[in-house]
Every structure is written in structure tokens, then in C-alpha cells.
Amino acid sequence: MALNLVLFGSLFFLIQNAQGFSIPNTDATFQETPRSFNINVDPSFITDVHSRVQHARAPVQIDGLTPPDKDGPTLADWTTIHDYWVNEYNWTETQSNINRQLHQFTTIVHPQNSSYNSSIPLHFVHHRSPRTDAIPLLFIHGWPGSFLEVSKIIDRLTNPPNASLPAFHVVAPSIPGFAFSPAPQHAGFGSGPAAHAFHALMLQLNYTKYVIDGGDYGGVILRYQAHLFPSNVVSISSNFWVIQPSSEDLRRLEEGLATPDETTYIRNLETFINEQSGYRIIQEHNPLALAYALTDSPLGFAVWIYNLMAPVVDPRDFAWTPQDVITWAMMYIIQGPYGGLRFYKENLEGGAFEGFAFGTLPYVSQPVMISELPYDLWFGLPLDWAQRGGNVKVRNVHDRGGHFAAYERPQALAEDLWSWYGDGELSGTKVFGVK
């Protein structure tokens, strides 16, 4: 019987369960079959978090920054999040709302032939459609998101507005180290092992054939999963399909021969790599050093992820509220952010990144649909370039929206999914009876 002693400042939270898997500061347990789960965080931990936020110190500001957020979130951003957290944020109400909205479960899976040779405890959302013709859909979140990304789109998918549109049984797991899936207990858990774990989850739920949708790391994991399990993964949809430009692509740009889409894509990717990737380099190389600081400062962690969240949403339609930012941050703060931060290092070592650039991901032979939104870093990717990474059949280019499509533009993404998976011949969903 395993005992885990969790230290948060001066707090000790002793957790024990028969399987040896636990989540710090919660009463979560994990067994061999799925069991219902409700978030129930230790109130003394929430009190400690509140105290840390209340007594947080802001850095001394300097003048002359153009734009004002050139070095990171402004003091006004920090103050807005701080004051809301101290004076208004109610975790008890927040966790009750999540529990009421999303049907959550925990389980243990035993992936076969994975390079990560251990059982994996998982937290996941599972909503079954009342429709008998529903398609099993695995929804995979990214960083700095969590299973909460599915919250605004899930009802549209399980209960579409009319019978002519496809319905889905939706499974949305938490990547281990994120939210309420315990962080891996030893090194080696990157996108490949995550794909093995999520496939094992789908089989455990008796979904032997299924489709996958994802963005950010979800858009990386799904490429591994489709490649690894071609007999099970029927089709995929991605709102994060990055292809690293070749030396020939860059030469054509330099000589003025690139198309408008090619130019837009390369410039967007260069901006991200050269100006917005500082966080990624730190998380790829020194995640533990960063984790010491961010574990100790809940507000520091919230501002750290807000720095990534703010510029990649479309301000014409969406703005992060302090409630959003704090709740998204709590999905890491509760168990500690090291596991989520370290996922970047695992992906660097696994080949998903190559230095400052993106790596070469496994080729996907199944039919693929991609959704490009203008405030995402890969906007502008041409169809023929996208096809270098897989059997991309459809490219949907949106004029609004950003990186967190399911959360920011749920109706627009749902329409892409209905159109794509509703074409049984093109997407391959005819195996589910779709015409």
C-alpha cells in the first residue's frame, strides 16, 4: 500500500489508496475500471492558496516599454487577477459548477507496447449521446489548457441541433500531469506514451473504432495516436497542424516566390519561434527549476500562463476573465505544475521539437481535416504543405478566432466537425453508418 506525503509550504496532506496513485490535495482514487469522480479539493489547501495570493509581491515596474506588455503581462493585468482572486474568486462554487456540468471519471489503463512501461492513472470526461448512431470522439486538450477546453463544445457534439448532423460520444481525458490525471512517476512520458494511454482508455470504454479531435498538444498527440493505431483511429480533425518549413520553402520566401499563404504561415511561425517561445525553451530544458518558483506562487503561475493565453485569442470576440485565468491555473496548481511543465521536455526528447523549431511528427494515413483560425501561430498553412504530414482532405480557414478553438469559438469548431464527420465517404465515418 503506497503512502504519498505531499508538501505545500507548511501543509502536509497525507493520501493513501490501494493502487498507489493519487492527486495531491484531493481525495481522488484510481481503480482498474472507470468510476465516477467529482472534484473535491482539501479546503485547507484552498485557504493556503488564498493566503499566498493575498501576500504576493509584484515586481518593480519600469517605464518606456512599447508595447506595455513587451516584457510580459502588465502590472494592471497582475493586479486584476490578484484582486479578483483575493476578493471574489470562490473555489467551492467553481468546483461545484464543473462537477455539475461535466461527467468525470477516473480509471487505470495498461497500455500495450508503449515505451513507458507502467500503468497509467487517468482522469477523464465522458458524455454519451442519446443518439444510437453517435460516433465515439476522443477530444485531447493542450497546454496551458485542460479538460475544461471541452466544456463549451461538448453539448453541441453530444446533442446537435438536428438529426441531419452527426452526434458524438465524447471522451476528454486529462494528460497525465495536467488537472486530475496524476503526473508520471518516472521520466519518459511524452506524446507517444500519451497516445498509447488514450488508446487504452478508448478500448476500456469499448470504443474499438473512434475519431480524434485536438488542438495544441492534442494536435500533436493525435498524430502519434493515428499513426500508431491505424485500425482503430478512423479519422482525425485538428486545429493545430504544424509543419516546419523546409530550406526550399525559406529560399522561395527570400526570393519573393512564396504564395500569400506560404508567406503568412512562415512569418507567423517565425514570430512565435523568435519572439514568443521563451517559455517553451525554459520548460523544455529546466522545468524543475521553474516549478520550484511556480509551485510556491499560485499567482505567479496564473500570470505565467496568462502570458501565453492572452495574445493567441481573437480580441474581437473573446477576452479572458479573471475567473477563467484563475480556474485554468488551478488545474495545475492543485497537484503542482511540474508535470505539465515537464511535458515540454519529454516532447523535445521525443522529437516533437528540434531546437527552437518544431520537429517532424508521424505521418497520418487516415483522412484529416484541419481548422485554421487567424490568431493561432500556424495560421496560413497551405493545404499542400499540410499534406506533407498526413492525408489532409479538407482545410477550413476561418476569419475569426484563435488558439483555443473549442473554448473560444465552439460553434464554429462544431460546424467544422459536423461537416467533416458528417461526410461518411470523405472522412471514413461510413464505418459508423454515416452516409
BAFI-557915 format. One record per residue (C-alpha): residue number from 0; residue in three letters; x, y, z. Coordinates in steps of 0.25 Angstrom, whole numbers. Example, Ala and Ser with C-alpha at 12.3 -4.5 7.8 and 13.67 -1.06 7.14 Angstrom:
% BAFI-557915
+------+------+-------+-------+-------+
: resi : resn :     X :     Y :     Z :
+------+------+-------+-------+-------+
:    0 :  Ala :    49 :   -18 :    31 :
:    1 :  Ser :    55 :    -4 :    29 :
+------+------+-------+-------+-------+
***
This chain:
% BAFI-557915
+------+------+-------+-------+-------+
: resi : resn :     X :     Y :     Z :
+------+------+-------+-------+-------+
:    0 :  Met :     0 :     0 :     0 :
:    1 :  Ala :     6 :    13 :    -4 :
:    2 :  Leu :     7 :    25 :     4 :
:    3 :  Asn :    10 :    39 :    -2 :
:    4 :  Leu :    13 :    51 :     6 :
:    5 :  Val :    10 :    64 :    -1 :
:    6 :  Leu :    17 :    77 :     4 :
:    7 :  Phe :    11 :    90 :     0 :
:    8 :  Gly :    18 :   101 :     8 :
:    9 :  Ser :    16 :    97 :    23 :
:   10 :  Leu :     4 :    88 :    19 :
:   11 :  Phe :     4 :    73 :    19 :
:   12 :  Phe :    -7 :    65 :    12 :
:   13 :  Leu :    -6 :    50 :    14 :
:   14 :  Ile :   -12 :    42 :     3 :
:   15 :  Gln :   -14 :    27 :     2 :
:   16 :  Asn :   -21 :    18 :    -7 :
:   17 :  Ala :   -20 :     3 :   -11 :
:   18 :  Gln :   -14 :     6 :   -25 :
:   19 :  Gly :    -3 :    15 :   -20 :
:   20 :  Phe :    -8 :    26 :   -30 :
:   21 :  Ser :   -13 :    39 :   -24 :
:   22 :  Ile :   -15 :    54 :   -27 :
:   23 :  Pro :    -9 :    64 :   -16 :
:   24 :  Asn :   -19 :    72 :    -9 :
:   25 :  Thr :   -31 :    64 :   -13 :
:   26 :  Asp :   -38 :    51 :    -9 :
:   27 :  Ala :   -37 :    45 :   -23 :
:   28 :  Thr :   -35 :    30 :   -25 :
:   29 :  Phe :   -32 :    21 :   -37 :
:   30 :  Gln :   -36 :     7 :   -39 :
:   31 :  Glu :   -36 :    -3 :   -51 :
:   32 :  Thr :   -49 :     1 :   -56 :
:   33 :  Pro :   -55 :    15 :   -58 :
:   34 :  Arg :   -62 :    20 :   -46 :
:   35 :  Ser :   -70 :    34 :   -45 :
:   36 :  Phe :   -61 :    45 :   -40 :
:   37 :  Asn :   -65 :    59 :   -34 :
:   38 :  Ile :   -54 :    70 :   -31 :
:   39 :  Asn :   -53 :    71 :   -16 :
:   40 :  Val :   -40 :    79 :   -12 :
:   41 :  Asp :   -36 :    80 :     2 :
:   42 :  Pro :   -41 :    93 :     8 :
:   43 :  Ser :   -28 :    95 :    16 :
:   44 :  Phe :   -21 :    95 :     3 :
:   45 :  Ile :   -30 :   106 :    -3 :
:   46 :  Thr :   -28 :   114 :     9 :
:   47 :  Asp :   -13 :   113 :     7 :
:   48 :  Val :   -14 :   117 :    -7 :
:   49 :  His :   -23 :   129 :    -4 :
:   50 :  Ser :   -13 :   134 :     6 :
:   51 :  Arg :    -1 :   132 :    -3 :
:   52 :  Val :    -8 :   140 :   -14 :
:   53 :  Gln :   -12 :   151 :    -3 :
:   54 :  His :     2 :   153 :     1 :
:   55 :  Ala :     8 :   152 :   -13 :
:   56 :  Arg :    18 :   163 :   -17 :
:   57 :  Ala :    18 :   169 :   -31 :
:   58 :  Pro :    32 :   172 :   -38 :
:   59 :  Val :    36 :   187 :   -38 :
:   60 :  Gln :    32 :   193 :   -52 :
:   61 :  Ile :    40 :   201 :   -62 :
:   62 :  Asp :    36 :   212 :   -72 :
:   63 :  Gly :    38 :   212 :   -87 :
:   64 :  Leu :    33 :   198 :   -91 :
:   65 :  Thr :    26 :   199 :  -104 :
:   66 :  Pro :    16 :   192 :  -105 :
:   67 :  Pro :    14 :   192 :   -89 :
:   68 :  Asp :    13 :   176 :   -89 :
:   69 :  Lys :    27 :   175 :   -97 :
:   70 :  Asp :    33 :   168 :   -85 :
:   71 :  Gly :    21 :   160 :   -80 :
:   72 :  Pro :     7 :   163 :   -74 :
:   73 :  Thr :     6 :   178 :   -69 :
:   74 :  Leu :     4 :   182 :   -54 :
:   75 :  Ala :   -10 :   185 :   -58 :
:   76 :  Asp :   -12 :   170 :   -62 :
:   77 :  Trp :    -5 :   165 :   -49 :
:   78 :  Thr :   -14 :   174 :   -41 :
:   79 :  Thr :   -27 :   170 :   -48 :
:   80 :  Ile :   -24 :   155 :   -45 :
:   81 :  His :   -19 :   157 :   -31 :
:   82 :  Asp :   -31 :   166 :   -27 :
:   83 :  Tyr :   -41 :   157 :   -32 :
:   84 :  Trp :   -35 :   144 :   -26 :
:   85 :  Val :   -34 :   151 :   -12 :
:   86 :  Asn :   -47 :   158 :   -12 :
:   87 :  Glu :   -57 :   150 :   -21 :
:   88 :  Tyr :   -52 :   136 :   -26 :
:   89 :  Asn :   -60 :   125 :   -20 :
:   90 :  Trp :   -53 :   111 :   -22 :
:   91 :  Thr :   -64 :   104 :   -15 :
:   92 :  Glu :   -74 :   110 :   -25 :
:   93 :  Thr :   -65 :   107 :   -37 :
:   94 :  Gln :   -63 :    93 :   -34 :
:   95 :  Ser :   -78 :    90 :   -32 :
:   96 :  Asn :   -80 :    97 :   -45 :
:   97 :  Ile :   -70 :    88 :   -52 :
:   98 :  Asn :   -75 :    75 :   -45 :
:   99 :  Arg :   -90 :    79 :   -49 :
:  100 :  Gln :   -86 :    82 :   -64 :
:  101 :  Leu :   -76 :    71 :   -67 :
:  102 :  His :   -78 :    56 :   -64 :
:  103 :  Gln :   -64 :    52 :   -59 :
:  104 :  Phe :   -57 :    39 :   -56 :
:  105 :  Thr :   -44 :    32 :   -52 :
:  106 :  Thr :   -38 :    19 :   -56 :
:  107 :  Ile :   -25 :    12 :   -58 :
:  108 :  Val :   -21 :     7 :   -72 :
:  109 :  His :   -10 :    -2 :   -76 :
:  110 :  Pro :    -4 :     2 :   -90 :
:  111 :  Gln :     2 :    -9 :   -99 :
:  112 :  Asn :    15 :    -8 :  -106 :
:  113 :  Ser :    18 :     6 :  -100 :
:  114 :  Ser :    32 :    11 :   -98 :
:  115 :  Tyr :    26 :    16 :   -84 :
:  116 :  Asn :    25 :     2 :   -77 :
:  117 :  Ser :    15 :     6 :   -66 :
:  118 :  Ser :     1 :     6 :   -63 :
:  119 :  Ile :    -5 :    20 :   -65 :
:  120 :  Pro :   -16 :    26 :   -56 :
:  121 :  Leu :   -25 :    35 :   -63 :
:  122 :  His :   -36 :    46 :   -61 :
:  123 :  Phe :   -46 :    48 :   -72 :
:  124 :  Val :   -59 :    54 :   -76 :
:  125 :  His :   -69 :    44 :   -83 :
:  126 :  His :   -82 :    49 :   -89 :
:  127 :  Arg :   -90 :    39 :   -97 :
:  128 :  Ser :  -100 :    44 :  -107 :
:  129 :  Pro :  -114 :    39 :  -106 :
:  130 :  Arg :  -113 :    36 :  -121 :
:  131 :  Thr :  -111 :    22 :  -125 :
:  132 :  Asp :  -103 :    26 :  -137 :
:  133 :  Ala :   -93 :    34 :  -129 :
:  134 :  Ile :   -78 :    34 :  -133 :
:  135 :  Pro :   -68 :    32 :  -122 :
:  136 :  Leu :   -59 :    44 :  -122 :
:  137 :  Leu :   -47 :    46 :  -113 :
:  138 :  Phe :   -44 :    61 :  -110 :
:  139 :  Ile :   -30 :    64 :  -106 :
:  140 :  His :   -26 :    77 :   -99 :
:  141 :  Gly :   -13 :    84 :   -99 :
:  142 :  Trp :    -4 :    94 :   -91 :
:  143 :  Pro :    -8 :   102 :   -83 :
:  144 :  Gly :   -22 :    97 :   -84 :
:  145 :  Ser :   -28 :    85 :   -78 :
:  146 :  Phe :   -41 :    76 :   -80 :
:  147 :  Leu :   -48 :    89 :   -77 :
:  148 :  Glu :   -46 :    93 :   -92 :
:  149 :  Val :   -57 :    83 :   -96 :
:  150 :  Ser :   -67 :    89 :   -87 :
:  151 :  Lys :   -73 :    99 :   -97 :
:  152 :  Ile :   -74 :    90 :  -108 :
:  153 :  Ile :   -78 :    76 :  -102 :
:  154 :  Asp :   -93 :    78 :  -102 :
:  155 :  Arg :   -93 :    83 :  -117 :
:  156 :  Leu :   -86 :    70 :  -120 :
:  157 :  Thr :   -94 :    60 :  -112 :
:  158 :  Asn :  -107 :    67 :  -115 :
:  159 :  Pro :  -106 :    74 :  -129 :
:  160 :  Pro :  -118 :    83 :  -133 :
:  161 :  Asn :  -124 :    74 :  -143 :
:  162 :  Ala :  -123 :    59 :  -147 :
:  163 :  Ser :  -116 :    62 :  -160 :
:  164 :  Leu :  -103 :    66 :  -153 :
:  165 :  Pro :   -94 :    55 :  -147 :
:  166 :  Ala :   -95 :    53 :  -132 :
:  167 :  Phe :   -83 :    48 :  -123 :
:  168 :  His :   -80 :    41 :  -111 :
:  169 :  Val :   -69 :    50 :  -105 :
:  170 :  Val :   -57 :    45 :   -97 :
:  171 :  Ala :   -48 :    56 :   -92 :
:  172 :  Pro :   -36 :    51 :   -83 :
:  173 :  Ser :   -26 :    60 :   -75 :
:  174 :  Ile :   -12 :    58 :   -80 :
:  175 :  Pro :    -4 :    52 :   -68 :
:  176 :  Gly :     2 :    63 :   -60 :
:  177 :  Phe :   -10 :    72 :   -64 :
:  178 :  Ala :   -23 :    75 :   -56 :
:  179 :  Phe :   -26 :    62 :   -49 :
:  180 :  Ser :   -18 :    51 :   -56 :
:  181 :  Pro :    -6 :    49 :   -47 :
:  182 :  Ala :     7 :    53 :   -52 :
:  183 :  Pro :    16 :    42 :   -58 :
:  184 :  Gln :    24 :    35 :   -47 :
:  185 :  His :    37 :    34 :   -55 :
:  186 :  Ala :    43 :    40 :   -68 :
:  187 :  Gly :    39 :    36 :   -82 :
:  188 :  Phe :    25 :    40 :   -83 :
:  189 :  Gly :    23 :    49 :   -95 :
:  190 :  Ser :    13 :    50 :  -107 :
:  191 :  Gly :    15 :    35 :  -111 :
:  192 :  Pro :    12 :    29 :   -98 :
:  193 :  Ala :     0 :    38 :   -96 :
:  194 :  Ala :    -5 :    33 :  -109 :
:  195 :  His :    -4 :    19 :  -104 :
:  196 :  Ala :   -11 :    23 :   -91 :
:  197 :  Phe :   -22 :    29 :   -98 :
:  198 :  His :   -24 :    18 :  -108 :
:  199 :  Ala :   -24 :     8 :   -96 :
:  200 :  Leu :   -35 :    17 :   -90 :
:  201 :  Met :   -44 :    17 :  -102 :
:  202 :  Leu :   -43 :     1 :  -103 :
:  203 :  Gln :   -46 :     1 :   -88 :
:  204 :  Leu :   -59 :     9 :   -91 :
:  205 :  Asn :   -62 :    -1 :  -102 :
:  206 :  Tyr :   -59 :     9 :  -114 :
:  207 :  Thr :   -51 :     0 :  -123 :
:  208 :  Lys :   -52 :    10 :  -134 :
:  209 :  Tyr :   -53 :    25 :  -132 :
:  210 :  Val :   -49 :    38 :  -137 :
:  211 :  Ile :   -40 :    49 :  -130 :
:  212 :  Asp :   -40 :    64 :  -129 :
:  213 :  Gly :   -30 :    73 :  -123 :
:  214 :  Gly :   -22 :    86 :  -122 :
:  215 :  Asp :    -8 :    90 :  -117 :
:  216 :  Tyr :    -3 :    77 :  -110 :
:  217 :  Gly :   -16 :    70 :  -114 :
:  218 :  Gly :   -12 :    73 :  -129 :
:  219 :  Val :     2 :    66 :  -126 :
:  220 :  Ile :    -3 :    54 :  -118 :
:  221 :  Leu :   -14 :    51 :  -129 :
:  222 :  Arg :    -3 :    50 :  -140 :
:  223 :  Tyr :     4 :    39 :  -131 :
:  224 :  Gln :    -9 :    32 :  -128 :
:  225 :  Ala :   -14 :    32 :  -142 :
:  226 :  His :     0 :    27 :  -147 :
:  227 :  Leu :     1 :    16 :  -136 :
:  228 :  Phe :   -13 :    11 :  -137 :
:  229 :  Pro :   -18 :    11 :  -152 :
:  230 :  Ser :   -28 :     0 :  -150 :
:  231 :  Asn :   -35 :     8 :  -139 :
:  232 :  Val :   -34 :    22 :  -142 :
:  233 :  Val :   -43 :    25 :  -153 :
:  234 :  Ser :   -41 :    39 :  -156 :
:  235 :  Ile :   -36 :    52 :  -149 :
:  236 :  Ser :   -39 :    67 :  -148 :
:  237 :  Ser :   -28 :    77 :  -143 :
:  238 :  Asn :   -27 :    91 :  -140 :
:  239 :  Phe :   -12 :    90 :  -138 :
:  240 :  Trp :    -5 :    84 :  -150 :
:  241 :  Val :     9 :    90 :  -150 :
:  242 :  Ile :    18 :    87 :  -162 :
:  243 :  Gln :    33 :    92 :  -161 :
:  244 :  Pro :    36 :    99 :  -174 :
:  245 :  Ser :    48 :    93 :  -182 :
:  246 :  Ser :    60 :   100 :  -186 :
:  247 :  Glu :    54 :   101 :  -200 :
:  248 :  Asp :    42 :   108 :  -194 :
:  249 :  Leu :    50 :   118 :  -188 :
:  250 :  Arg :    58 :   120 :  -200 :
:  251 :  Arg :    46 :   123 :  -208 :
:  252 :  Leu :    41 :   133 :  -198 :
:  253 :  Glu :    55 :   140 :  -198 :
:  254 :  Glu :    54 :   141 :  -214 :
:  255 :  Gly :    40 :   146 :  -213 :
:  256 :  Leu :    34 :   134 :  -219 :
:  257 :  Ala :    25 :   129 :  -208 :
:  258 :  Thr :    10 :   130 :  -209 :
:  259 :  Pro :     2 :   139 :  -199 :
:  260 :  Asp :    -2 :   127 :  -190 :
:  261 :  Glu :    12 :   122 :  -190 :
:  262 :  Thr :    17 :   136 :  -186 :
:  263 :  Thr :     7 :   137 :  -175 :
:  264 :  Tyr :    10 :   124 :  -170 :
:  265 :  Ile :    25 :   125 :  -169 :
:  266 :  Arg :    24 :   139 :  -163 :
:  267 :  Asn :    14 :   134 :  -152 :
:  268 :  Leu :    23 :   123 :  -149 :
:  269 :  Glu :    36 :   131 :  -149 :
:  270 :  Thr :    29 :   141 :  -139 :
:  271 :  Phe :    25 :   130 :  -130 :
:  272 :  Ile :    39 :   123 :  -130 :
:  273 :  Asn :    47 :   136 :  -129 :
:  274 :  Glu :    39 :   145 :  -120 :
:  275 :  Gln :    29 :   136 :  -113 :
:  276 :  Ser :    36 :   123 :  -109 :
:  277 :  Gly :    44 :   127 :   -97 :
:  278 :  Tyr :    34 :   120 :   -88 :
:  279 :  Arg :    36 :   107 :   -97 :
:  280 :  Ile :    51 :   107 :   -96 :
:  281 :  Ile :    51 :   108 :   -81 :
:  282 :  Gln :    40 :    97 :   -80 :
:  283 :  Glu :    48 :    88 :   -90 :
:  284 :  His :    61 :    90 :   -82 :
:  285 :  Asn :    59 :    94 :   -68 :
:  286 :  Pro :    45 :    90 :   -64 :
:  287 :  Leu :    48 :    87 :   -49 :
:  288 :  Ala :    56 :   100 :   -47 :
:  289 :  Leu :    43 :   107 :   -52 :
:  290 :  Ala :    34 :    98 :   -44 :
:  291 :  Tyr :    40 :   102 :   -31 :
:  292 :  Ala :    36 :   116 :   -33 :
:  293 :  Leu :    22 :   114 :   -39 :
:  294 :  Thr :    18 :   103 :   -29 :
:  295 :  Asp :    21 :   113 :   -18 :
:  296 :  Ser :    14 :   124 :   -24 :
:  297 :  Pro :     0 :   121 :   -29 :
:  298 :  Leu :    -2 :   136 :   -35 :
:  299 :  Gly :    12 :   135 :   -41 :
:  300 :  Phe :     7 :   122 :   -49 :
:  301 :  Ala :    -6 :   129 :   -53 :
:  302 :  Val :     1 :   141 :   -59 :
:  303 :  Trp :    11 :   131 :   -65 :
:  304 :  Ile :     0 :   124 :   -73 :
:  305 :  Tyr :    -7 :   137 :   -76 :
:  306 :  Asn :     5 :   142 :   -83 :
:  307 :  Leu :     3 :   131 :   -93 :
:  308 :  Met :   -13 :   131 :   -93 :
:  309 :  Ala :   -15 :   146 :   -96 :
:  310 :  Pro :    -8 :   148 :  -109 :
:  311 :  Val :   -14 :   136 :  -116 :
:  312 :  Val :   -29 :   139 :  -115 :
:  313 :  Asp :   -37 :   148 :  -124 :
:  314 :  Pro :   -40 :   161 :  -117 :
:  315 :  Arg :   -51 :   164 :  -126 :
:  316 :  Asp :   -59 :   152 :  -120 :
:  317 :  Phe :   -53 :   148 :  -107 :
:  318 :  Ala :   -46 :   152 :   -95 :
:  319 :  Trp :   -41 :   144 :   -83 :
:  320 :  Thr :   -48 :   148 :   -70 :
:  321 :  Pro :   -40 :   147 :   -57 :
:  322 :  Gln :   -50 :   135 :   -53 :
:  323 :  Asp :   -45 :   128 :   -66 :
:  324 :  Val :   -30 :   130 :   -63 :
:  325 :  Ile :   -30 :   126 :   -49 :
:  326 :  Thr :   -39 :   114 :   -51 :
:  327 :  Trp :   -30 :   109 :   -63 :
:  328 :  Ala :   -18 :   112 :   -54 :
:  329 :  Met :   -24 :   103 :   -43 :
:  330 :  Met :   -24 :    91 :   -52 :
:  331 :  Tyr :    -9 :    91 :   -50 :
:  332 :  Ile :    -7 :    98 :   -36 :
:  333 :  Ile :   -15 :    87 :   -29 :
:  334 :  Gln :    -6 :    75 :   -32 :
:  335 :  Gly :     6 :    84 :   -35 :
:  336 :  Pro :    11 :    89 :   -49 :
:  337 :  Tyr :    23 :    81 :   -50 :
:  338 :  Gly :    17 :    70 :   -58 :
:  339 :  Gly :    10 :    80 :   -68 :
:  340 :  Leu :    23 :    88 :   -70 :
:  341 :  Arg :    31 :    76 :   -72 :
:  342 :  Phe :    23 :    70 :   -83 :
:  343 :  Tyr :    30 :    80 :   -92 :
:  344 :  Lys :    44 :    74 :   -88 :
:  345 :  Glu :    38 :    60 :   -92 :
:  346 :  Asn :    33 :    65 :  -105 :
:  347 :  Leu :    47 :    71 :  -108 :
:  348 :  Glu :    54 :    58 :  -105 :
:  349 :  Gly :    43 :    50 :  -113 :
:  350 :  Gly :    46 :    58 :  -125 :
:  351 :  Ala :    33 :    67 :  -126 :
:  352 :  Phe :    42 :    79 :  -124 :
:  353 :  Glu :    56 :    81 :  -131 :
:  354 :  Gly :    63 :    92 :  -124 :
:  355 :  Phe :    56 :   105 :  -126 :
:  356 :  Ala :    47 :    99 :  -137 :
:  357 :  Phe :    36 :    88 :  -138 :
:  358 :  Gly :    40 :    74 :  -141 :
:  359 :  Thr :    35 :    64 :  -151 :
:  360 :  Leu :    23 :    57 :  -145 :
:  361 :  Pro :    18 :    43 :  -150 :
:  362 :  Tyr :    11 :    43 :  -163 :
:  363 :  Val :    -4 :    41 :  -162 :
:  364 :  Ser :   -10 :    32 :  -173 :
:  365 :  Gln :   -25 :    33 :  -169 :
:  366 :  Pro :   -33 :    45 :  -174 :
:  367 :  Val :   -31 :    58 :  -167 :
:  368 :  Met :   -38 :    71 :  -166 :
:  369 :  Ile :   -31 :    84 :  -161 :
:  370 :  Ser :   -37 :    97 :  -156 :
:  371 :  Glu :   -28 :   109 :  -156 :
:  372 :  Leu :   -32 :   121 :  -148 :
:  373 :  Pro :   -25 :   135 :  -150 :
:  374 :  Tyr :   -19 :   137 :  -136 :
:  375 :  Asp :   -13 :   124 :  -136 :
:  376 :  Leu :     2 :   122 :  -139 :
:  377 :  Trp :     1 :   113 :  -150 :
:  378 :  Phe :   -10 :   121 :  -158 :
:  379 :  Gly :    -8 :   121 :  -173 :
:  380 :  Leu :    -2 :   107 :  -174 :
:  381 :  Pro :    -5 :   103 :  -189 :
:  382 :  Leu :   -13 :    90 :  -192 :
:  383 :  Asp :    -1 :    84 :  -200 :
:  384 :  Trp :     9 :    87 :  -188 :
:  385 :  Ala :    -1 :    81 :  -178 :
:  386 :  Gln :    -2 :    69 :  -187 :
:  387 :  Arg :    13 :    67 :  -184 :
:  388 :  Gly :     9 :    62 :  -170 :
:  389 :  Gly :    -3 :    54 :  -174 :
:  390 :  Asn :   -15 :    50 :  -183 :
:  391 :  Val :   -21 :    64 :  -181 :
:  392 :  Lys :   -34 :    65 :  -189 :
:  393 :  Val :   -40 :    78 :  -184 :
:  394 :  Arg :   -35 :    91 :  -180 :
:  395 :  Asn :   -44 :   100 :  -173 :
:  396 :  Val :   -39 :   115 :  -172 :
:  397 :  His :   -47 :   124 :  -162 :
:  398 :  Asp :   -47 :   139 :  -162 :
:  399 :  Arg :   -48 :   140 :  -147 :
:  400 :  Gly :   -43 :   132 :  -134 :
:  401 :  Gly :   -30 :   127 :  -128 :
:  402 :  His :   -22 :   116 :  -122 :
:  403 :  Phe :   -33 :   111 :  -112 :
:  404 :  Ala :   -44 :   108 :  -123 :
:  405 :  Ala :   -53 :    99 :  -115 :
:  406 :  Tyr :   -53 :   109 :  -104 :
:  407 :  Glu :   -53 :   122 :  -111 :
:  408 :  Arg :   -61 :   118 :  -124 :
:  409 :  Pro :   -69 :   106 :  -120 :
:  410 :  Gln :   -80 :   108 :  -130 :
:  411 :  Ala :   -70 :   110 :  -142 :
:  412 :  Leu :   -62 :    98 :  -138 :
:  413 :  Ala :   -74 :    89 :  -136 :
:  414 :  Glu :   -79 :    93 :  -150 :
:  415 :  Asp :   -65 :    88 :  -156 :
:  416 :  Leu :   -67 :    75 :  -148 :
:  417 :  Trp :   -81 :    73 :  -153 :
:  418 :  Ser :   -78 :    76 :  -167 :
:  419 :  Trp :   -65 :    67 :  -167 :
:  420 :  Tyr :   -70 :    55 :  -159 :
:  421 :  Gly :   -84 :    56 :  -166 :
:  422 :  Asp :   -77 :    53 :  -179 :
:  423 :  Gly :   -76 :    38 :  -177 :
:  424 :  Glu :   -69 :    35 :  -190 :
:  425 :  Leu :   -58 :    46 :  -189 :
:  426 :  Ser :   -55 :    45 :  -174 :
:  427 :  Gly :   -57 :    30 :  -173 :
:  428 :  Thr :   -68 :    31 :  -163 :
:  429 :  Lys :   -77 :    22 :  -172 :
:  430 :  Val :   -71 :    11 :  -163 :
:  431 :  Phe :   -81 :    16 :  -153 :
:  432 :  Gly :   -92 :    17 :  -163 :
:  433 :  Val :   -91 :    31 :  -167 :
:  434 :  Lys :   -94 :    33 :  -182 :
+------+------+-------+-------+-------+
***
